[in-house]
Amino acid sequence: MDSSALSTTSVGFGIKFRELTKGLLKADGTGNVANKAVALEGAIGRNSDDQDRLSARVTIVEKRLRAQYSALDAKMGTLTSLSSYVTAQLAQWNKTS
Protein backbone atom coordinates (compact mmCIF):
# COMPACT_ATOMS: atom_id res chain seq x y z
CA MET A 1 0.00 0.00 0.00
CA ASP A 2 1.49 3.33 -1.08
CA SER A 3 1.47 5.89 1.77
CA SER A 4 0.92 8.78 -0.66
CA ALA A 5 -2.34 7.17 -1.84
CA LEU A 6 -3.71 7.05 1.70
CA SER A 7 -5.24 10.12 3.24
CA THR A 8 -3.85 11.17 6.58
CA THR A 9 -7.23 10.92 8.23
CA SER A 10 -7.79 7.25 7.30
CA VAL A 11 -4.32 5.98 8.17
CA GLY A 12 -3.61 4.79 11.70
CA PHE A 13 -0.40 4.94 13.66
CA GLY A 14 0.58 1.35 12.80
CA ILE A 15 0.40 1.95 9.06
CA LYS A 16 2.28 5.24 9.32
CA PHE A 17 4.97 3.56 11.42
CA ARG A 18 5.25 0.66 8.97
CA GLU A 19 5.66 3.06 6.03
CA LEU A 20 8.26 5.04 7.96
CA THR A 21 10.31 1.93 8.74
CA LYS A 22 10.05 0.77 5.12
CA GLY A 23 11.55 4.10 4.08
CA LEU A 24 14.33 3.82 6.63
CA LEU A 25 15.15 0.19 5.85
CA LYS A 26 14.66 -0.05 2.08
CA ALA A 27 15.82 -3.41 0.75
CA ASP A 28 17.57 -1.80 -2.23
CA GLY A 29 20.10 -0.10 0.06
CA THR A 30 18.83 3.45 -0.42
CA GLY A 31 17.22 3.80 2.99
CA ASN A 32 18.51 6.12 5.70
CA VAL A 33 19.97 3.27 7.77
CA ALA A 34 21.84 1.88 4.77
CA ASN A 35 23.11 5.36 3.87
CA LYS A 36 24.30 5.90 7.43
CA ALA A 37 26.09 2.52 7.39
CA VAL A 38 27.85 3.46 4.14
CA ALA A 39 28.83 6.83 5.59
CA LEU A 40 30.22 5.17 8.73
CA GLU A 41 32.18 2.65 6.66
CA GLY A 42 33.67 5.56 4.70
CA ALA A 43 34.60 7.36 7.91
CA ILE A 44 36.27 4.19 9.22
CA GLY A 45 38.26 3.90 5.99
CA ARG A 46 39.36 7.54 6.16
CA ASN A 47 40.29 7.13 9.82
CA SER A 48 42.40 4.10 8.95
CA ASP A 49 44.15 6.05 6.18
CA ASP A 50 44.79 8.93 8.60
CA GLN A 51 46.28 6.50 11.12
CA ASP A 52 48.59 5.06 8.45
CA ARG A 53 49.79 8.54 7.41
CA LEU A 54 50.34 9.56 11.03
CA SER A 55 52.25 6.36 11.76
CA ALA A 56 54.52 7.03 8.77
CA ARG A 57 55.13 10.61 9.94
CA VAL A 58 55.91 9.42 13.49
CA THR A 59 58.42 6.92 12.11
CA ILE A 60 60.17 9.65 10.11
CA VAL A 61 60.29 12.02 13.11
CA GLU A 62 61.59 9.24 15.36
CA LYS A 63 64.37 8.42 12.87
CA ARG A 64 65.35 12.10 12.61
CA LEU A 65 65.37 12.59 16.40
CA ARG A 66 67.44 9.44 16.96
CA ALA A 67 70.01 10.71 14.44
CA GLN A 68 70.09 14.13 16.13
CA TYR A 69 70.48 12.63 19.61
CA SER A 70 73.22 10.29 18.39
CA ALA A 71 75.08 13.27 16.89
CA LEU A 72 74.58 15.22 20.11
CA ASP A 73 75.87 12.30 22.18
CA ALA A 74 78.97 12.02 20.00
CA LYS A 75 79.57 15.79 20.23
CA MET A 76 79.13 15.70 24.03
CA GLY A 77 81.73 12.91 24.22
CA THR A 78 84.17 15.00 22.18
CA LEU A 79 83.56 18.09 24.31
CA THR A 80 83.97 16.10 27.53
CA SER A 81 87.31 14.79 26.28
CA LEU A 82 88.37 18.30 25.32
CA SER A 83 87.32 19.61 28.72
CA SER A 84 89.38 16.92 30.46
CA TYR A 85 92.40 17.73 28.26
CA VAL A 86 92.14 21.50 28.92
CA THR A 87 91.73 20.89 32.67
CA ALA A 88 94.81 18.66 32.71
CA GLN A 89 96.82 21.24 30.71
CA LEU A 90 95.78 24.03 33.08
CA ALA A 91 96.70 21.91 36.08
CA GLN A 92 100.10 21.20 34.52
CA TRP A 93 100.60 24.88 33.68
CA ASN A 94 99.77 25.89 37.27
CA LYS A 95 102.33 23.41 38.61
CA THR A 96 105.12 24.82 36.46
CA SER A 97 104.36 28.48 37.17
DAKAFEN-V19045 format. One record per residue. N is the residue number from 0. OMEGA is omega in whole degrees, -180 to 180 (NA if undefined). NEAR is the number of other ideal C-beta (glycine too) atoms within 10 Angstrom. Layout:
BEGIN
{{N,OMEGA,NEAR} {N,OMEGA,NEAR}}
END
This chain:
BEGIN
{{0,-179,8} {1,-177,6} {2,180,14} {3,-180,6} {4,-178,7} {5,176,14} {6,-177,7} {7,-180,7} {8,-177,5} {9,-176,7} {10,179,15} {11,-178,9} {12,-179,7} {13,-180,8} {14,178,13} {15,-180,13} {16,179,10} {17,179,14} {18,178,16} {19,-179,11} {20,176,12} {21,179,12} {22,180,13} {23,-174,13} {24,-179,11} {25,-177,14} {26,-178,8} {27,176,6} {28,-179,10} {29,180,9} {30,-179,16} {31,-180,11} {32,179,13} {33,179,15} {34,179,13} {35,178,11} {36,178,12} {37,179,11} {38,179,10} {39,177,10} {40,176,10} {41,179,10} {42,178,10} {43,178,10} {44,178,10} {45,178,10} {46,179,10} {47,178,10} {48,178,10} {49,179,10} {50,179,10} {51,179,10} {52,180,10} {53,178,10} {54,178,10} {55,178,10} {56,180,10} {57,179,10} {58,180,10} {59,180,10} {60,179,10} {61,180,10} {62,180,10} {63,-179,10} {64,178,10} {65,178,10} {66,180,10} {67,180,10} {68,176,10} {69,178,10} {70,178,10} {71,179,10} {72,178,10} {73,179,10} {74,178,10} {75,177,10} {76,178,10} {77,-179,10} {78,177,10} {79,177,10} {80,178,10} {81,178,10} {82,179,10} {83,180,10} {84,-179,10} {85,179,10} {86,179,10} {87,179,10} {88,178,10} {89,179,10} {90,178,9} {91,180,10} {92,179,9} {93,179,8} {94,-176,7} {95,-178,5} {96,NA,5}}
END
